[in-house]
Amino acid sequence: MEIPTQISSLSEHLPDFVWNLLLLASSIVSGISVQHILRIISRGLFRNNGPTSTRQLLVNRLRLPLNYFLPFVFMESVLPFMRLSVVYNHYLDKTIQLLLIISFGFILIRVVKLFEDYITIHYDITKTDNLKERKVRTQIHFIRKLLILIIVLLTIGAVLLSFESLRKLGAGLLTGVGVGGIIIGFAAQKSLGNLLAGFQIALTQSIRIDDVLVVEGEWGRVEDITLTYVVLKIWDERRLILPITYFIEKPFQNWTRIGSAITGTVFIHMDYSLPLEPLRKEFIRLLENNPLWDGRIKAMQVTDAKVHTMEIRALMSARNSSDAFDLRCNIREKLIAFIQETYPESLPQHRLRENTQIGIRGSDLINSTNEGSGS
């Protein structure tokens, strides 16, 4: 009982400005102290297993918003003890309430991002077989953006509704909500369509983060899926930006819809004199010694017989589309080198023979002309 009495007597001897400043300073110090205590508690509850531990995620995401929120909470609690006029007390109270609403919305946004970080760590899309990880990451990516949008809108609404004049204005505008809703609906139907398309993509998983797509003749990977558009990273580092409704309304190729493994083809056109069995054995040997081949598919067949050449197709499989492209280029180069070294006479001869025939016909024409002029 003596301590409160001493504090009360001390406050009576201090000027109002000094007393109010001490209360504000104590609220800030209390907020920072509580935040430090929470960090110590989290250190005891969660083991620190490196920079991606649960404790580190909590500290990284919640430290900054708590540094704002907790001092405002203590300011609100000491406000009744401050010696202020009614007008100043009202404006300070209203300001602190607004800052509390904004900082609390900031905390909610960081909690959503904290949840996304936790999922991201446990579902790594850099692994080779990452179908499950891409499914989860795509859904979390979309849900995070949607929740943040909702939190921002609710925070703005709470700030506006805290003003008495705006509440009265809102009550007066309720009569025009029906007509206004129809007008807004027509004006925002494209945006609403994008939002619904995003929901459909997140649920049906027609495309996912890190999917390999062929869109508008371009090959690339899905880099980002927002509420309104999709970013496709093209193989040459360009970015193709497409509205999210594109993937609902138009056809496209998804090379990793079910899995990342893919089958590649190599076509070569050779003369009919080329023996196929040695070429097939060399193809199998090249595949078995190539680390890019996943060991699933290997086949070589003559798929077409043209007038001057035969079409030979080599099938091979790889773990993903990037490996498949490199594997195809590697096998194509080595098969051509094998034919050049072993069976050079079986290379396509059509152009050479055609040029020879044209040369013979040209010489015959010149000889006949000379004979005619001589006679």
C-alpha positions as CSV (number, residue, x, y, z in Angstrom):
1,M,0.0,0.0,0.0
2,E,2.9,2.3,0.6
3,I,4.3,2.1,-3.0
4,P,1.0,3.3,-4.7
5,T,0.8,6.1,-2.1
6,Q,4.4,7.2,-2.8
7,I,3.7,7.2,-6.6
8,S,0.6,9.2,-6.1
9,S,2.4,11.8,-4.0
10,L,5.2,11.9,-6.5
11,S,2.8,12.5,-9.4
12,E,1.2,15.4,-7.5
13,H,4.6,17.2,-7.3
14,L,5.6,16.6,-10.9
15,P,4.4,18.9,-13.7
16,D,1.7,17.5,-16.0
17,F,4.1,17.5,-19.0
18,V,6.7,15.5,-17.1
19,W,4.2,13.1,-15.7
20,N,2.6,12.4,-19.1
21,L,6.1,11.9,-20.6
22,L,7.0,9.4,-17.9
23,L,3.8,7.4,-18.5
24,L,4.5,7.3,-22.3
25,A,8.1,6.3,-21.7
26,S,7.1,3.6,-19.2
27,S,4.5,2.2,-21.7
28,I,7.1,2.0,-24.5
29,V,9.7,0.3,-22.1
30,S,7.0,-2.1,-20.9
31,G,6.1,-3.1,-24.5
32,I,9.7,-3.7,-25.5
33,S,10.3,-5.7,-22.2
34,V,7.3,-7.9,-22.9
35,Q,8.5,-8.5,-26.4
36,H,11.9,-9.5,-25.1
37,I,10.3,-11.9,-22.6
38,L,8.3,-13.5,-25.4
39,R,11.5,-14.1,-27.3
40,I,13.1,-15.8,-24.3
41,I,10.0,-18.0,-23.9
42,S,10.0,-19.0,-27.6
43,R,13.7,-19.9,-27.3
44,G,12.8,-22.3,-24.5
45,L,9.7,-23.8,-26.4
46,F,11.3,-24.3,-29.8
47,R,14.7,-25.7,-30.5
48,N,17.0,-23.7,-32.6
49,N,18.0,-26.0,-35.5
50,G,19.5,-23.3,-37.7
51,P,18.2,-20.3,-39.6
52,T,15.0,-22.1,-40.7
53,S,14.0,-23.2,-37.2
54,T,10.5,-22.6,-35.9
55,R,11.8,-20.1,-33.3
56,Q,13.8,-18.2,-35.9
57,L,10.7,-18.0,-38.2
58,L,8.6,-16.6,-35.3
59,V,11.3,-14.0,-34.5
60,N,11.8,-12.9,-38.1
61,R,8.1,-12.5,-38.8
62,L,6.6,-11.2,-35.5
63,R,9.4,-9.2,-34.0
64,L,8.7,-6.0,-36.0
65,P,4.9,-5.9,-35.6
66,L,5.1,-6.7,-31.9
67,N,7.6,-3.8,-31.4
68,Y,4.7,-1.5,-32.6
69,F,1.7,-3.3,-31.2
70,L,2.8,-3.9,-27.5
71,P,3.8,-0.3,-26.7
72,F,0.4,0.9,-28.1
73,V,-1.4,-1.6,-25.8
74,F,0.4,-0.2,-22.8
75,M,-0.2,3.4,-24.0
76,E,-3.9,2.6,-24.1
77,S,-3.7,1.2,-20.5
78,V,-1.9,4.3,-19.0
79,L,-4.1,6.8,-20.9
80,P,-6.6,7.1,-18.0
81,F,-3.8,8.1,-15.6
82,M,-2.5,10.9,-17.8
83,R,-3.4,14.5,-16.9
84,L,-4.8,15.8,-20.2
85,S,-7.7,18.0,-21.2
86,V,-10.8,16.3,-22.4
87,V,-10.1,17.3,-26.0
88,Y,-6.5,16.1,-26.0
89,N,-7.4,12.9,-24.2
90,H,-10.1,12.2,-26.9
91,Y,-7.7,12.8,-29.8
92,L,-4.9,10.8,-28.2
93,D,-7.2,7.9,-27.4
94,K,-8.5,7.9,-31.0
95,T,-5.0,8.0,-32.4
96,I,-3.9,5.1,-30.3
97,Q,-6.9,3.0,-31.2
98,L,-6.2,3.6,-34.9
99,L,-2.6,2.6,-34.5
100,L,-3.6,-0.5,-32.6
101,I,-6.0,-1.5,-35.4
102,I,-3.3,-1.0,-38.0
103,S,-0.5,-2.8,-36.0
104,F,-2.9,-5.7,-35.3
105,G,-3.6,-6.0,-39.0
106,F,0.2,-6.0,-39.5
107,I,0.5,-8.8,-37.0
108,L,-2.2,-10.9,-38.8
109,I,-0.4,-10.4,-42.2
110,R,2.9,-11.5,-40.6
111,V,1.2,-14.6,-39.1
112,V,-0.1,-15.6,-42.6
113,K,3.4,-15.2,-44.0
114,L,4.8,-17.2,-41.1
115,F,2.5,-20.0,-41.9
116,E,3.6,-19.9,-45.6
117,D,7.3,-19.9,-44.5
118,Y,6.6,-23.0,-42.4
119,I,4.9,-24.8,-45.3
120,T,7.7,-23.7,-47.7
121,I,10.4,-25.2,-45.5
122,H,8.6,-28.6,-45.2
123,Y,7.7,-28.8,-48.9
124,D,10.8,-28.2,-50.9
125,I,10.2,-27.9,-54.7
126,T,13.9,-28.1,-55.6
127,K,13.9,-31.9,-55.2
128,T,13.6,-34.0,-58.4
129,D,10.2,-35.6,-57.7
130,N,8.3,-32.6,-56.4
131,L,4.7,-33.1,-57.6
132,K,3.2,-33.1,-54.0
133,E,5.3,-30.1,-53.0
134,R,4.2,-28.1,-56.1
135,K,0.6,-28.9,-55.3
136,V,0.8,-27.7,-51.7
137,R,3.0,-24.6,-52.6
138,T,0.5,-23.5,-55.3
139,Q,-2.5,-23.7,-52.9
140,I,-0.6,-22.0,-50.0
141,H,0.7,-19.3,-52.4
142,F,-2.9,-18.4,-53.5
143,I,-4.4,-18.6,-50.0
144,R,-1.7,-16.4,-48.6
145,K,-2.5,-13.6,-51.1
146,L,-6.2,-14.0,-50.7
147,L,-6.0,-13.8,-46.9
148,I,-3.7,-10.8,-47.0
149,L,-6.2,-9.0,-49.3
150,I,-9.0,-9.8,-46.9
151,I,-7.0,-8.6,-43.8
152,V,-6.1,-5.3,-45.6
153,L,-9.7,-4.7,-46.5
154,L,-11.0,-5.5,-43.0
155,T,-8.3,-3.3,-41.4
156,I,-9.2,-0.4,-43.7
157,G,-12.9,-1.0,-42.9
158,A,-12.2,-1.0,-39.1
159,V,-10.2,2.2,-39.4
160,L,-13.0,4.0,-41.3
161,L,-15.8,2.7,-39.0
162,S,-14.0,4.0,-36.0
163,F,-15.0,7.5,-37.1
164,E,-18.5,8.5,-36.0
165,S,-19.0,10.7,-39.0
166,L,-18.2,8.0,-41.5
167,R,-20.6,5.6,-39.7
168,K,-23.4,8.0,-40.0
169,L,-22.5,8.6,-43.7
170,G,-22.5,4.8,-44.2
171,A,-26.0,4.5,-42.7
172,G,-27.2,7.2,-45.1
173,L,-25.7,5.4,-48.1
174,L,-27.4,2.0,-47.3
175,T,-30.4,3.0,-49.4
176,G,-28.1,3.2,-52.5
177,V,-26.3,-0.1,-51.9
178,G,-28.6,-2.1,-54.3
179,V,-28.0,0.2,-57.3
180,G,-24.4,0.7,-56.4
181,G,-23.8,-3.0,-56.0
182,I,-25.2,-3.7,-59.5
183,I,-23.0,-0.9,-61.0
184,I,-19.9,-2.2,-59.2
185,G,-20.7,-5.8,-60.2
186,F,-20.7,-4.8,-63.9
187,A,-17.6,-2.7,-63.6
188,A,-15.6,-5.4,-61.7
189,Q,-16.9,-8.5,-63.4
190,K,-13.5,-9.0,-65.1
191,S,-11.7,-8.7,-61.7
192,L,-14.2,-11.1,-60.1
193,G,-13.7,-13.5,-63.0
194,N,-9.9,-13.5,-62.4
195,L,-10.5,-14.1,-58.7
196,L,-12.9,-17.0,-59.4
197,A,-10.4,-18.4,-61.9
198,G,-7.7,-18.2,-59.3
199,F,-9.9,-20.2,-56.9
200,Q,-10.5,-22.8,-59.7
201,I,-6.8,-23.2,-60.5
202,A,-5.9,-23.5,-56.8
203,L,-8.5,-26.2,-56.3
204,T,-8.2,-28.2,-59.5
205,Q,-4.4,-27.7,-59.9
206,S,-4.5,-27.3,-63.6
207,I,-1.2,-25.4,-63.2
208,R,1.1,-25.2,-60.2
209,I,4.2,-23.3,-59.1
210,D,7.3,-24.7,-61.0
211,D,5.1,-26.5,-63.6
212,V,6.6,-26.7,-67.1
213,L,4.2,-25.2,-69.7
214,V,4.1,-24.5,-73.4
215,V,2.0,-21.4,-73.9
216,E,1.7,-19.3,-77.0
217,G,4.6,-21.3,-78.5
218,E,6.8,-20.5,-75.5
219,W,8.4,-23.0,-73.2
220,G,8.8,-22.0,-69.6
221,R,8.1,-22.6,-65.9
222,V,5.4,-21.1,-63.7
223,E,7.2,-18.6,-61.5
224,D,4.3,-16.9,-59.8
225,I,0.5,-17.2,-59.5
226,T,-1.2,-14.0,-58.3
227,L,-4.9,-13.2,-57.8
228,T,-5.1,-11.8,-61.4
229,Y,-2.2,-13.1,-63.5
230,V,0.4,-15.8,-63.9
231,V,4.1,-15.2,-64.5
232,L,5.8,-17.7,-66.8
233,K,9.6,-17.7,-66.8
234,I,10.8,-18.5,-70.3
235,W,13.9,-20.6,-70.9
236,D,15.9,-17.5,-72.1
237,E,15.1,-15.6,-68.8
238,R,12.2,-13.6,-70.3
239,R,8.9,-13.4,-68.4
240,L,5.5,-14.0,-70.1
241,I,2.6,-12.4,-68.2
242,L,-0.8,-13.9,-68.8
243,P,-4.2,-13.2,-67.2
244,I,-5.2,-16.0,-64.9
245,T,-8.4,-16.5,-66.9
246,Y,-6.2,-17.6,-69.9
247,F,-5.7,-20.9,-68.3
248,I,-9.4,-21.5,-67.9
249,E,-10.5,-20.4,-71.4
250,K,-7.6,-21.5,-73.7
251,P,-5.7,-24.7,-74.3
252,F,-2.0,-25.0,-73.2
253,Q,0.5,-27.8,-72.7
254,N,1.4,-28.8,-69.1
255,W,4.4,-31.2,-69.2
256,T,4.4,-31.8,-65.4
257,R,0.7,-32.2,-64.7
258,I,1.1,-35.7,-63.2
259,G,4.8,-36.0,-62.8
260,S,8.0,-34.4,-63.8
261,A,9.3,-37.4,-65.8
262,I,9.1,-36.9,-69.6
263,T,9.8,-38.8,-72.8
264,G,12.0,-37.2,-75.4
265,T,12.5,-38.0,-79.1
266,V,15.4,-37.6,-81.6
267,F,14.7,-37.9,-85.3
268,I,17.5,-38.5,-87.8
269,H,17.1,-39.0,-91.6
270,M,19.7,-41.4,-93.2
271,D,20.2,-43.3,-96.4
272,Y,18.7,-46.8,-96.8
273,S,22.2,-48.3,-96.8
274,L,22.7,-47.6,-93.1
275,P,22.5,-50.9,-91.1
276,L,20.1,-50.4,-88.2
277,E,21.3,-53.0,-85.7
278,P,24.8,-51.4,-85.0
279,L,23.1,-48.0,-84.7
280,R,20.6,-49.4,-82.2
281,K,23.3,-51.0,-80.1
282,E,25.3,-47.7,-80.1
283,F,22.1,-45.8,-79.1
284,I,21.6,-48.2,-76.1
285,R,25.2,-47.9,-75.1
286,L,25.1,-44.1,-75.2
287,L,21.9,-44.1,-73.1
288,E,23.2,-46.5,-70.4
289,N,26.3,-44.4,-70.0
290,N,24.5,-41.1,-69.8
291,P,23.6,-39.9,-66.2
292,L,20.6,-37.8,-67.6
293,W,18.7,-41.0,-68.6
294,D,16.3,-42.2,-65.9
295,G,16.4,-45.8,-67.0
296,R,12.7,-46.1,-68.0
297,I,12.4,-45.8,-71.8
298,K,14.8,-46.7,-74.6
299,A,13.7,-47.5,-78.1
300,M,14.8,-47.0,-81.7
301,Q,12.5,-47.5,-84.7
302,V,12.2,-46.6,-88.4
303,T,9.0,-44.4,-88.3
304,D,8.9,-43.4,-92.0
305,A,10.2,-44.3,-95.4
306,K,10.6,-41.3,-97.7
307,V,11.8,-41.2,-101.3
308,H,15.4,-40.7,-100.7
309,T,15.9,-41.3,-96.9
310,M,14.4,-43.3,-94.0
311,E,13.3,-41.6,-90.8
312,I,14.7,-43.1,-87.6
313,R,13.2,-42.1,-84.3
314,A,15.0,-42.6,-81.0
315,L,12.9,-42.6,-77.8
316,M,14.4,-41.8,-74.4
317,S,13.2,-40.7,-71.0
318,A,14.5,-38.3,-68.3
319,R,13.6,-37.1,-64.8
320,N,12.4,-33.7,-66.0
321,S,12.0,-31.6,-69.1
322,S,15.4,-29.8,-68.6
323,D,17.3,-33.1,-68.4
324,A,15.3,-34.4,-71.4
325,F,16.3,-31.5,-73.6
326,D,20.0,-31.9,-72.7
327,L,19.8,-35.7,-73.1
328,R,18.2,-35.4,-76.6
329,C,20.9,-32.9,-77.8
330,N,23.7,-35.1,-76.4
331,I,22.3,-38.3,-78.0
332,R,21.7,-36.6,-81.3
333,E,25.2,-35.3,-81.5
334,K,26.8,-38.6,-80.7
335,L,24.6,-40.6,-83.1
336,I,25.6,-38.3,-85.9
337,A,29.3,-38.6,-85.0
338,F,29.0,-42.4,-84.9
339,I,27.5,-42.5,-88.4
340,Q,30.1,-40.1,-89.7
341,E,32.9,-42.2,-88.4
342,T,31.5,-45.7,-89.0
343,Y,29.2,-45.4,-92.0
344,P,29.9,-42.1,-93.8
345,E,28.5,-43.6,-97.0
346,S,25.1,-43.8,-95.4
347,L,24.7,-40.1,-94.8
348,P,21.9,-38.5,-97.0
349,Q,23.2,-38.4,-100.6
350,H,20.1,-36.8,-102.2
351,R,21.5,-33.3,-102.5
352,L,24.9,-34.4,-103.8
353,R,23.3,-36.7,-106.5
354,E,20.9,-34.0,-107.5
355,N,23.6,-31.5,-107.9
356,T,25.7,-34.0,-109.9
357,Q,22.7,-34.6,-112.2
358,I,22.2,-30.9,-112.7
359,G,25.9,-30.6,-113.6
360,I,25.7,-33.4,-116.1
361,R,22.6,-31.9,-117.7
362,G,24.3,-28.5,-117.9
363,S,27.4,-29.9,-119.6
364,D,25.2,-31.8,-122.1
365,L,23.4,-28.5,-122.9
366,I,26.6,-26.7,-123.5
367,N,27.9,-29.4,-125.8
368,S,24.8,-29.5,-127.9
369,T,24.9,-25.7,-128.2
370,N,28.5,-25.8,-129.4
371,E,27.7,-28.5,-131.9
372,G,24.8,-26.5,-133.3
373,S,26.8,-23.3,-133.7
374,G,29.6,-25.3,-135.4
375,S,27.3,-26.8,-137.9
